[in-house]
Amino acid sequence: MSQQLMKDALEYHALPVPGKISIELSKPASTQRHLAMAYSPGVAEPCLEIARDPALAYRYTGKGNSVAVISNGSAVLGLGNLGALPSKPVMEGKALLFKRFADINAIDVLVDTQDVDTFVTCVRAIACTYGGINLEDIKAPECFEIEQRLQALCDIPIFHDDQHGTAIVTAAGLINALAVQEKALSDATIVCLGAGAAAVACMKLLLEMGADPSRMLMLDRQGVIHSGREHLSEQKALFAVDTDKRTLEDAMVDADVFIGLSGPDLVTQDMVLSMAPRPVIFACSNPHPEIQRELALAARSDLVMATGRSDYPNQVNNVLGFPFIFRGALDVRASAINEAMKIAAVHALAELAREPVPESVLDAYSLVELQFGPDYILPKPMDPRLMPIIAPAVARAAIASGVARAPLDEDYEEQLWGGVGMGADRNWR
Protein backbone atom coordinates (compact mmCIF):
# COMPACT_ATOMS: atom_id res chain seq x y z
CA MET A 1 0.00 0.00 0.00
CA SER A 2 1.36 3.40 -0.98
CA GLN A 3 2.02 6.12 1.59
CA GLN A 4 -0.79 8.21 0.11
CA LEU A 5 -3.26 5.34 0.28
CA MET A 6 -2.33 4.65 3.91
CA LYS A 7 -2.86 8.31 4.73
CA ASP A 8 -6.20 8.36 2.92
CA ALA A 9 -7.36 5.20 4.73
CA LEU A 10 -6.58 6.66 8.14
CA GLU A 11 -8.34 9.94 7.29
CA TYR A 12 -11.37 8.03 5.99
CA HIS A 13 -11.72 6.27 9.34
CA ALA A 14 -11.05 9.36 11.45
CA LEU A 15 -12.97 12.13 9.67
CA PRO A 16 -15.42 13.80 9.94
CA VAL A 17 -16.22 11.62 12.98
CA PRO A 18 -14.31 8.55 14.17
CA GLY A 19 -15.52 5.16 12.92
CA LYS A 20 -17.84 3.98 10.15
CA ILE A 21 -21.22 3.32 11.78
CA SER A 22 -23.69 5.18 13.99
CA ILE A 23 -27.17 4.73 15.46
CA GLU A 24 -30.29 6.42 14.12
CA LEU A 25 -33.75 6.64 15.65
CA SER A 26 -36.62 4.78 13.99
CA LYS A 27 -39.39 6.47 16.01
CA PRO A 28 -40.18 10.15 16.67
CA ALA A 29 -38.80 11.58 19.90
CA SER A 30 -39.65 15.27 19.73
CA THR A 31 -42.46 15.59 22.29
CA GLN A 32 -43.18 14.58 25.86
CA ARG A 33 -45.70 12.04 24.60
CA HIS A 34 -43.12 10.47 22.30
CA LEU A 35 -40.72 10.07 25.22
CA ALA A 36 -43.45 8.59 27.38
CA MET A 37 -44.14 6.01 24.68
CA ALA A 38 -40.46 5.29 24.01
CA TYR A 39 -39.50 4.83 27.64
CA SER A 40 -41.43 5.09 30.88
CA PRO A 41 -44.32 4.39 31.23
CA GLY A 42 -45.20 3.26 27.67
CA VAL A 43 -42.31 0.83 27.27
CA ALA A 44 -43.80 -1.42 29.93
CA GLU A 45 -46.48 -2.66 27.54
CA PRO A 46 -44.19 -4.29 24.94
CA CYS A 47 -42.04 -5.67 27.77
CA LEU A 48 -45.07 -7.48 29.21
CA GLU A 49 -46.12 -8.70 25.78
CA ILE A 50 -42.65 -10.14 25.06
CA ALA A 51 -42.57 -11.78 28.51
CA ARG A 52 -45.85 -13.45 27.58
CA ASP A 53 -44.68 -14.47 24.09
CA PRO A 54 -40.96 -14.10 23.22
CA ALA A 55 -41.75 -14.19 19.49
CA LEU A 56 -43.34 -10.75 19.88
CA ALA A 57 -39.82 -9.31 20.19
CA TYR A 58 -39.89 -9.36 16.38
CA ARG A 59 -42.97 -7.10 16.43
CA TYR A 60 -42.00 -4.63 19.12
CA THR A 61 -38.19 -4.37 18.82
CA GLY A 62 -35.52 -4.25 16.15
CA LYS A 63 -34.37 -7.81 16.80
CA GLY A 64 -35.59 -9.09 13.44
CA ASN A 65 -33.42 -6.71 11.44
CA SER A 66 -30.26 -6.84 13.55
CA VAL A 67 -27.03 -8.77 13.24
CA ALA A 68 -24.05 -8.84 15.58
CA VAL A 69 -20.65 -8.96 13.88
CA ILE A 70 -18.59 -10.77 16.50
CA SER A 71 -14.83 -11.40 16.64
CA ASN A 72 -11.98 -12.02 19.04
CA GLY A 73 -9.47 -10.69 16.52
CA SER A 74 -7.50 -13.92 16.30
CA ALA A 75 -7.30 -13.89 12.48
CA VAL A 76 -7.74 -10.32 11.26
CA LEU A 77 -7.75 -10.20 7.45
CA GLY A 78 -4.21 -11.09 6.39
CA LEU A 79 -2.76 -9.38 9.45
CA GLY A 80 -2.87 -12.31 11.87
CA ASN A 81 -3.75 -12.45 15.55
CA LEU A 82 -4.04 -8.76 16.43
CA GLY A 83 -6.53 -9.25 19.26
CA ALA A 84 -10.04 -7.96 19.82
CA LEU A 85 -9.66 -4.15 19.87
CA PRO A 86 -7.49 -3.83 16.73
CA SER A 87 -10.14 -5.83 14.86
CA LYS A 88 -12.79 -3.16 15.49
CA PRO A 89 -12.26 -1.27 12.18
CA VAL A 90 -12.84 -4.51 10.30
CA MET A 91 -16.00 -5.34 12.24
CA GLU A 92 -17.34 -1.80 11.77
CA GLY A 93 -16.61 -2.22 8.07
CA LYS A 94 -18.60 -5.43 7.97
CA ALA A 95 -21.48 -3.66 9.72
CA LEU A 96 -21.29 -0.91 7.10
CA LEU A 97 -21.60 -3.50 4.32
CA PHE A 98 -24.65 -5.10 5.95
CA LYS A 99 -26.39 -1.73 6.04
CA ARG A 100 -25.24 -0.51 2.63
CA PHE A 101 -26.15 -3.62 0.68
CA ALA A 102 -29.07 -5.19 2.58
CA ASP A 103 -30.45 -2.52 4.93
CA ILE A 104 -29.59 -4.67 7.95
CA ASN A 105 -28.71 -2.97 11.23
CA ALA A 106 -25.42 -4.54 12.27
CA ILE A 107 -23.22 -3.73 15.24
CA ASP A 108 -19.73 -4.91 16.05
CA VAL A 109 -19.20 -6.92 19.25
CA LEU A 110 -15.62 -7.61 20.33
CA VAL A 111 -15.03 -10.50 22.73
CA ASP A 112 -11.63 -10.09 24.34
CA THR A 113 -10.72 -13.73 24.85
CA GLN A 114 -9.21 -16.53 22.82
CA ASP A 115 -10.49 -19.23 25.12
CA VAL A 116 -13.20 -21.14 23.26
CA ASP A 117 -15.36 -21.86 26.31
CA THR A 118 -15.32 -18.24 27.45
CA PHE A 119 -16.09 -16.97 23.96
CA VAL A 120 -19.00 -19.38 23.48
CA THR A 121 -20.44 -18.59 26.90
CA CYS A 122 -20.27 -14.85 26.26
CA VAL A 123 -21.86 -14.97 22.79
CA ARG A 124 -24.55 -17.39 23.93
CA ALA A 125 -25.51 -15.02 26.76
CA ILE A 126 -26.09 -12.05 24.42
CA ALA A 127 -27.51 -13.90 21.41
CA CYS A 128 -31.15 -13.19 22.25
CA THR A 129 -30.53 -9.52 21.42
CA TYR A 130 -30.07 -10.21 17.72
CA GLY A 131 -31.78 -11.82 14.77
CA GLY A 132 -28.49 -13.36 13.60
CA ILE A 133 -24.78 -13.53 14.37
CA ASN A 134 -21.96 -13.11 11.87
CA LEU A 135 -18.73 -14.56 13.25
CA GLU A 136 -15.67 -12.91 11.76
CA ASP A 137 -11.88 -13.20 11.78
CA ILE A 138 -11.60 -16.11 14.21
CA LYS A 139 -8.68 -18.44 13.59
CA ALA A 140 -8.88 -22.11 12.74
CA PRO A 141 -9.36 -24.66 14.15
CA GLU A 142 -11.17 -22.84 17.00
CA CYS A 143 -13.62 -21.25 14.57
CA PHE A 144 -15.08 -24.65 13.64
CA GLU A 145 -15.84 -25.57 17.24
CA ILE A 146 -17.14 -22.11 18.12
CA GLU A 147 -19.62 -22.03 15.24
CA GLN A 148 -20.79 -25.59 15.81
CA ARG A 149 -21.35 -25.09 19.54
CA LEU A 150 -23.10 -21.74 19.16
CA GLN A 151 -25.47 -23.01 16.49
CA ALA A 152 -26.43 -25.88 18.83
CA LEU A 153 -27.03 -23.45 21.71
CA CYS A 154 -28.78 -20.59 19.88
CA ASP A 155 -32.04 -20.41 17.95
CA ILE A 156 -30.82 -17.80 15.46
CA PRO A 157 -28.43 -18.11 12.49
CA ILE A 158 -24.75 -18.38 13.44
CA PHE A 159 -22.71 -17.80 10.29
CA HIS A 160 -18.92 -17.67 10.07
CA ASP A 161 -18.53 -15.63 6.91
CA ASP A 162 -14.82 -16.38 6.49
CA GLN A 163 -15.92 -19.99 6.01
CA HIS A 164 -19.33 -20.01 4.37
CA GLY A 165 -19.45 -16.64 2.64
CA THR A 166 -16.20 -17.42 0.87
CA ALA A 167 -17.44 -20.91 0.02
CA ILE A 168 -20.73 -19.68 -1.46
CA VAL A 169 -19.18 -17.04 -3.71
CA THR A 170 -16.36 -19.38 -4.74
CA ALA A 171 -18.81 -22.17 -5.60
CA ALA A 172 -20.99 -19.82 -7.67
CA GLY A 173 -18.00 -18.56 -9.60
CA LEU A 174 -16.64 -22.07 -10.09
CA ILE A 175 -19.93 -23.40 -11.47
CA ASN A 176 -19.88 -20.64 -14.05
CA ALA A 177 -16.17 -20.97 -14.84
CA LEU A 178 -16.62 -24.70 -15.46
CA ALA A 179 -19.62 -23.96 -17.68
CA VAL A 180 -17.50 -21.56 -19.74
CA GLN A 181 -14.86 -24.29 -20.00
CA GLU A 182 -17.52 -26.89 -20.90
CA LYS A 183 -16.74 -29.06 -17.88
CA ALA A 184 -18.87 -30.54 -15.08
CA LEU A 185 -18.17 -30.19 -11.37
CA SER A 186 -18.66 -33.92 -10.88
CA ASP A 187 -15.88 -34.69 -13.38
CA ALA A 188 -13.42 -31.99 -12.31
CA THR A 189 -10.08 -32.67 -10.63
CA ILE A 190 -9.77 -29.96 -8.00
CA VAL A 191 -6.61 -28.82 -6.20
CA CYS A 192 -7.06 -26.62 -3.11
CA LEU A 193 -3.98 -24.90 -1.75
CA GLY A 194 -4.79 -24.04 1.86
CA ALA A 195 -6.48 -25.95 4.64
CA GLY A 196 -7.82 -23.20 6.88
CA ALA A 197 -11.40 -22.18 7.61
CA ALA A 198 -12.19 -20.83 4.14
CA ALA A 199 -10.57 -23.73 2.31
CA VAL A 200 -12.32 -26.40 4.37
CA ALA A 201 -15.70 -24.70 3.93
CA CYS A 202 -15.17 -24.28 0.17
CA MET A 203 -14.32 -27.94 -0.33
CA LYS A 204 -17.16 -29.14 1.90
CA LEU A 205 -19.68 -27.09 -0.06
CA LEU A 206 -18.34 -28.33 -3.39
CA LEU A 207 -18.72 -31.89 -2.13
CA GLU A 208 -22.32 -31.13 -1.15
CA MET A 209 -22.88 -29.85 -4.68
CA GLY A 210 -21.56 -32.96 -6.37
CA ALA A 211 -17.77 -32.75 -6.60
CA ASP A 212 -16.00 -36.12 -6.57
CA PRO A 213 -14.03 -36.54 -3.30
CA SER A 214 -11.60 -38.94 -4.99
CA ARG A 215 -10.64 -36.16 -7.42
CA MET A 216 -10.03 -33.51 -4.78
CA LEU A 217 -6.56 -32.76 -3.40
CA MET A 218 -6.08 -30.37 -0.48
CA LEU A 219 -2.64 -29.10 0.52
CA ASP A 220 -1.39 -27.49 3.72
CA ARG A 221 2.13 -26.32 4.60
CA GLN A 222 3.31 -29.94 4.71
CA GLY A 223 2.01 -30.70 1.21
CA VAL A 224 -0.79 -32.95 -0.02
CA ILE A 225 -3.16 -34.19 2.68
CA HIS A 226 -3.10 -37.93 2.00
CA SER A 227 -4.30 -41.02 3.81
CA GLY A 228 -0.81 -41.92 5.01
CA ARG A 229 -0.35 -38.74 7.04
CA GLU A 230 -0.62 -38.82 10.81
CA HIS A 231 -1.92 -36.28 13.35
CA LEU A 232 -4.40 -34.65 10.99
CA SER A 233 -7.08 -32.43 12.49
CA GLU A 234 -10.69 -33.54 12.19
CA GLN A 235 -11.25 -31.05 9.36
CA LYS A 236 -8.15 -32.04 7.38
CA ALA A 237 -8.84 -35.75 7.82
CA LEU A 238 -12.05 -35.31 5.81
CA PHE A 239 -9.93 -34.60 2.73
CA ALA A 240 -7.21 -37.22 3.14
CA VAL A 241 -7.08 -39.27 -0.09
CA ASP A 242 -5.11 -42.27 -1.23
CA THR A 243 -2.54 -40.75 -3.59
CA ASP A 244 1.19 -40.81 -4.27
CA LYS A 245 1.18 -37.06 -4.97
CA ARG A 246 2.98 -35.08 -2.28
CA THR A 247 3.76 -31.57 -3.55
CA LEU A 248 1.82 -28.76 -5.20
CA GLU A 249 3.81 -29.39 -8.36
CA ASP A 250 2.63 -33.02 -8.32
CA ALA A 251 -0.98 -32.08 -7.60
CA MET A 252 -1.25 -29.55 -10.41
CA VAL A 253 -0.51 -32.06 -13.17
CA ASP A 254 -3.74 -32.57 -15.18
CA ALA A 255 -5.83 -30.63 -12.63
CA ASP A 256 -8.97 -28.98 -14.00
CA VAL A 257 -9.33 -26.50 -11.13
CA PHE A 258 -6.94 -24.74 -8.77
CA ILE A 259 -8.39 -22.93 -5.76
CA GLY A 260 -5.89 -20.90 -3.75
CA LEU A 261 -6.69 -19.76 -0.22
CA SER A 262 -3.14 -19.56 1.02
CA GLY A 263 -0.45 -17.00 0.23
CA PRO A 264 1.20 -15.00 -2.57
CA ASP A 265 3.33 -16.31 -5.44
CA LEU A 266 3.14 -20.02 -4.60
CA VAL A 267 2.08 -21.15 -8.09
CA THR A 268 4.50 -21.03 -11.02
CA GLN A 269 3.85 -20.74 -14.73
CA ASP A 270 5.17 -24.28 -15.18
CA MET A 271 2.48 -25.52 -12.76
CA VAL A 272 -0.18 -23.72 -14.78
CA LEU A 273 1.17 -25.25 -17.98
CA SER A 274 0.89 -28.73 -16.44
CA MET A 275 -2.84 -28.39 -15.79
CA ALA A 276 -5.51 -30.05 -17.95
CA PRO A 277 -6.84 -28.34 -21.09
CA ARG A 278 -9.19 -25.39 -20.41
CA PRO A 279 -8.26 -25.01 -16.73
CA VAL A 280 -9.79 -22.81 -14.04
CA ILE A 281 -7.69 -20.91 -11.49
CA PHE A 282 -9.11 -19.14 -8.45
CA ALA A 283 -6.08 -17.42 -6.89
CA CYS A 284 -7.75 -15.76 -3.92
CA SER A 285 -4.85 -14.80 -1.67
CA ASN A 286 -5.37 -11.07 -1.15
CA PRO A 287 -3.99 -8.60 -2.06
CA HIS A 288 -1.27 -10.72 -3.71
CA PRO A 289 -2.63 -13.87 -5.39
CA GLU A 290 -0.97 -17.27 -5.56
CA ILE A 291 0.01 -16.35 -9.12
CA GLN A 292 -0.33 -12.99 -10.78
CA ARG A 293 -3.10 -12.89 -13.36
CA GLU A 294 -0.73 -11.61 -16.04
CA LEU A 295 1.67 -14.52 -15.52
CA ALA A 296 -1.09 -17.12 -15.54
CA LEU A 297 -2.66 -15.78 -18.74
CA ALA A 298 0.74 -15.56 -20.39
CA ALA A 299 1.19 -19.27 -19.70
CA ARG A 300 -2.29 -20.38 -20.83
CA SER A 301 -4.61 -18.68 -23.30
CA ASP A 302 -7.37 -21.22 -22.54
CA LEU A 303 -7.61 -20.22 -18.87
CA VAL A 304 -10.50 -18.81 -16.84
CA MET A 305 -9.18 -16.99 -13.78
CA ALA A 306 -10.58 -15.32 -10.69
CA THR A 307 -8.83 -13.51 -7.84
CA GLY A 308 -9.73 -11.63 -4.68
CA ARG A 309 -8.75 -8.30 -6.22
CA SER A 310 -11.20 -5.63 -7.31
CA ASP A 311 -8.89 -4.36 -10.07
CA TYR A 312 -9.09 -7.65 -11.99
CA PRO A 313 -12.09 -9.35 -13.63
CA ASN A 314 -13.90 -12.05 -11.66
CA GLN A 315 -13.36 -10.83 -8.11
CA VAL A 316 -14.34 -13.40 -5.48
CA ASN A 317 -15.89 -10.97 -3.02
CA ASN A 318 -17.88 -12.05 0.04
CA VAL A 319 -20.09 -8.98 -0.22
CA LEU A 320 -21.82 -10.80 -3.08
CA GLY A 321 -23.16 -13.23 -0.50
CA PHE A 322 -23.47 -12.51 3.20
CA PRO A 323 -25.71 -9.38 3.18
CA PHE A 324 -28.35 -11.06 1.03
CA ILE A 325 -28.06 -14.46 2.73
CA PHE A 326 -28.77 -12.82 6.08
CA ARG A 327 -31.54 -10.71 4.50
CA GLY A 328 -33.37 -13.85 3.40
CA ALA A 329 -32.71 -15.66 6.67
CA LEU A 330 -33.92 -12.75 8.82
CA ASP A 331 -37.04 -12.21 6.78
CA VAL A 332 -38.36 -15.69 7.55
CA ARG A 333 -36.91 -15.69 11.09
CA ALA A 334 -34.72 -18.68 10.27
CA SER A 335 -33.19 -20.55 13.18
CA ALA A 336 -30.08 -21.38 11.13
CA ILE A 337 -28.41 -20.92 7.77
CA ASN A 338 -28.26 -24.51 6.60
CA GLU A 339 -26.77 -26.29 3.60
CA ALA A 340 -29.97 -25.94 1.55
CA MET A 341 -29.90 -22.17 2.03
CA LYS A 342 -26.21 -21.96 1.10
CA ILE A 343 -26.72 -23.98 -2.07
CA ALA A 344 -29.75 -21.86 -2.99
CA ALA A 345 -27.53 -18.77 -2.67
CA VAL A 346 -24.87 -20.39 -4.86
CA HIS A 347 -27.31 -21.11 -7.68
CA ALA A 348 -29.01 -17.70 -7.47
CA LEU A 349 -25.65 -15.93 -7.62
CA ALA A 350 -24.38 -18.09 -10.48
CA GLU A 351 -27.55 -17.66 -12.51
CA LEU A 352 -27.53 -13.88 -12.07
CA ALA A 353 -24.13 -13.66 -13.79
CA ARG A 354 -25.66 -15.27 -16.89
CA GLU A 355 -28.34 -12.56 -17.23
CA PRO A 356 -27.92 -9.39 -19.31
CA VAL A 357 -26.16 -6.69 -17.30
CA PRO A 358 -28.18 -3.50 -16.69
CA GLU A 359 -26.89 -0.11 -17.75
CA SER A 360 -26.63 1.05 -14.13
CA VAL A 361 -23.98 -1.59 -13.45
CA LEU A 362 -22.03 -0.72 -16.59
CA ASP A 363 -22.12 2.94 -15.60
CA ALA A 364 -20.98 2.19 -12.04
CA TYR A 365 -17.88 0.43 -13.36
CA SER A 366 -17.31 2.68 -16.40
CA LEU A 367 -17.84 -0.24 -18.79
CA VAL A 368 -19.34 -0.32 -22.26
CA GLU A 369 -20.21 -4.02 -22.26
CA LEU A 370 -20.23 -6.96 -19.86
CA GLN A 371 -21.52 -10.42 -20.62
CA PHE A 372 -21.19 -13.95 -19.29
CA GLY A 373 -17.89 -15.45 -20.30
CA PRO A 374 -14.23 -15.90 -19.23
CA ASP A 375 -14.00 -12.39 -17.76
CA TYR A 376 -17.47 -12.27 -16.20
CA ILE A 377 -18.43 -15.30 -14.11
CA LEU A 378 -19.67 -13.43 -11.02
CA PRO A 379 -21.96 -10.38 -10.71
CA LYS A 380 -20.52 -7.04 -9.68
CA PRO A 381 -21.08 -5.95 -6.04
CA MET A 382 -22.97 -2.81 -7.15
CA ASP A 383 -25.54 -4.85 -9.08
CA PRO A 384 -28.98 -3.81 -7.70
CA ARG A 385 -30.42 -7.24 -8.55
CA LEU A 386 -28.38 -9.09 -5.91
CA MET A 387 -30.75 -8.58 -2.97
CA PRO A 388 -34.08 -9.19 -4.75
CA ILE A 389 -32.71 -12.37 -6.36
CA ILE A 390 -30.53 -13.98 -3.66
CA ALA A 391 -32.57 -13.14 -0.54
CA PRO A 392 -35.82 -14.75 -1.81
CA ALA A 393 -33.91 -17.86 -2.92
CA VAL A 394 -32.42 -18.20 0.56
CA ALA A 395 -35.77 -17.48 2.25
CA ARG A 396 -37.59 -20.08 0.16
CA ALA A 397 -34.90 -22.65 0.92
CA ALA A 398 -35.27 -21.92 4.63
CA ILE A 399 -39.02 -22.52 4.39
CA ALA A 400 -38.61 -25.71 2.34
CA SER A 401 -35.97 -27.11 4.69
CA GLY A 402 -37.99 -26.42 7.83
CA VAL A 403 -35.88 -23.79 9.62
CA ALA A 404 -38.15 -20.79 8.90
CA ARG A 405 -40.53 -19.54 11.59
CA ALA A 406 -42.39 -16.91 9.55
CA PRO A 407 -43.95 -16.93 6.07
CA LEU A 408 -43.08 -14.60 3.22
CA ASP A 409 -45.48 -11.93 2.07
CA GLU A 410 -46.76 -12.38 -1.47
CA ASP A 411 -45.08 -9.13 -2.47
CA TYR A 412 -41.76 -9.93 -0.74
CA GLU A 413 -39.66 -9.77 -3.89
CA GLU A 414 -41.34 -6.54 -4.98
CA GLN A 415 -40.47 -4.96 -1.64
CA LEU A 416 -36.86 -6.06 -2.02
CA TRP A 417 -36.71 -4.47 -5.46
CA GLY A 418 -37.56 -1.29 -3.60
CA GLY A 419 -34.57 -1.84 -1.33
CA VAL A 420 -36.66 -2.45 1.78
CA GLY A 421 -35.67 -5.29 4.08
CA MET A 422 -38.45 -6.91 6.07
CA GLY A 423 -36.97 -8.07 9.35
CA ALA A 424 -39.60 -7.06 11.88
CA ASP A 425 -43.29 -7.87 11.83
CA ARG A 426 -44.62 -6.56 8.51
CA ASN A 427 -48.13 -5.96 9.86
CA TRP A 428 -47.35 -4.44 13.24
CA ARG A 429 -49.71 -1.51 12.67
ABEGO torsion letter per residue (X at the ends): XBAAAAAAAAAAAAOABBEABBBBBABBAABAAAAAAABOAAAAAAAAAAAABAAAAAAABAAAABBBBBBAGABBEAAEBAEAAAAAAAAAAAAAAAAAAAGBBBBBBBBBBABAAAAAAAAAAAAAABABBBBBGBBOAAAAAAAAAAAAABABBBBBAAAAAAAAAAAAAAAAAAAAAGBBAAABBBBBBEABAAAAAAAAAAAAAGBBAAABBBBBAAEBBBAABBGBBAAAAAABBBBABABAAAAABGBABBBBBBBBGABBAAAAAABBBGBBBBBABOABBABBAAAAAAABAABBBBBABAABBGBBBAAAAAAAAAAAAAAAGBABBBAAAAAAAAAAAAAAAABBBBAAAAAAAGBABBBBEAABABBBAABAAAAAAAAAAAAAAAAAAGABABBBBAAAAAAAAAGBBAGBBAAAX
